[in-house]
Amino acid sequence: MALVEDNSGPWRVGVLFSQTGVTSAIERTQLNATLLAIEEINASGGVLGRPIEPVMYDPVSDPKKFRSLAERLFQVDKIKLLFGCYMSSTRKAVLPVAEAHRGLLFYPTLYEGFEYSRHCIYTGAAPNQNSLQLARFLLSAYGNRFLFVGSNYIYPYESNRVMGDFVSQGKGKVLDEIYVPLYPEPKDFERVIDRIKKTSPDVIFSTVVGSGTAVLYGAYRASGFDPTRMPIASLTTSEAEVAEMGAEAAEGHITAAPFFETLSSSAARRFVTSFKEKYGADAPVTAGAEASYFQLHLAMRAVAKCGTDDPEQVLANLRDSEFDAPQGRVRIDPENNHTYLWPRIARLDRNGRFQAVWNPGVRVKPDPYCVVQSLDDWSVDELPLLHS
Ligand code: ACM
């Protein structure tokens, strides 16, 4: 007997971003952007005349909760497409569930790379789209002696390993690698400040995530270090963490990402304006939010094209598909389910706003396994931009 699809009601999609816990500030921006995209699609008539209905829970920044809620979404709520996850530990917890249910997870966060699942579309940056460019910039602008500081979980270990490789290719040296608990106390950063004083690096590369970020930057500022000579550089310090630390602690520090709230293109301005109209002038707009926004649009456009949210059909439709995202035109790479993105580097000014210091206007093919792992070759996308 053929299965008859229910095609009368709304398209129900799963949404898992933490509204509480250590990474809730950044995850709230991802949730907001997901809901903004859903609202836009629904306001223009839905998908094939049917509205999108998000089924959401708060997984409280906890991998176990992510896993059990993902199970509930697939098993009880019967969703097929899931949008969510920030920390790599939470993605690693959810992926086996998505795979077991033959669902599709859309993951809108930069991560450490070295992963592929048929059941995941990765829309944040892989290391060859942020770490590589950041290493090159830091080596030429500040020097080659690096100190690594990170939160105690998988993304920082792995991201530091990749960054360490790039630093050594650039004839640099990693002086030390320090990890603090995911929920750090101020005393954890005293140890970090002591190491900075003792080793006097040229750059601190931070893979600290979530609310601990403000504590690190605050402690750095209170110690009187000079960010113009020895900045903290990061891939995870976004507008959300800057909002928590304030402009004084943020000034002079550096982040690499494909999107910043301050981008001047008309597509970026449109997105930021819509976001702030809905969530308030002070609501931070982050690269994670931008990826959440465009991935929802991309996914639902694929649903519209295939007339079903069946993950196999959506996946086939997404291969090679392009979308005019706020950061520029993005594209899903059929080789690895990751996304062609536009790397950028920005420095925080005295108002706590990111100002571009490197913005080449080049789209980079994802290379999640760093096969082309060279400081001089970052797999520039040489294909002409396709018309959608
Ligand atoms: C991360 O854990 N992927 C930031």
Boltz pocket constraint, residues with backbone or C-beta under 6 A from the ligand:
constraints:
  - pocket:
      binder: B
      contacts: [[A, 86], [A, 87], [A, 88], [A, 89], [A, 109], [A, 110], [A, 111], [A, 112], [A, 155], [A, 209], [A, 236]]
      max_distance: 6.0
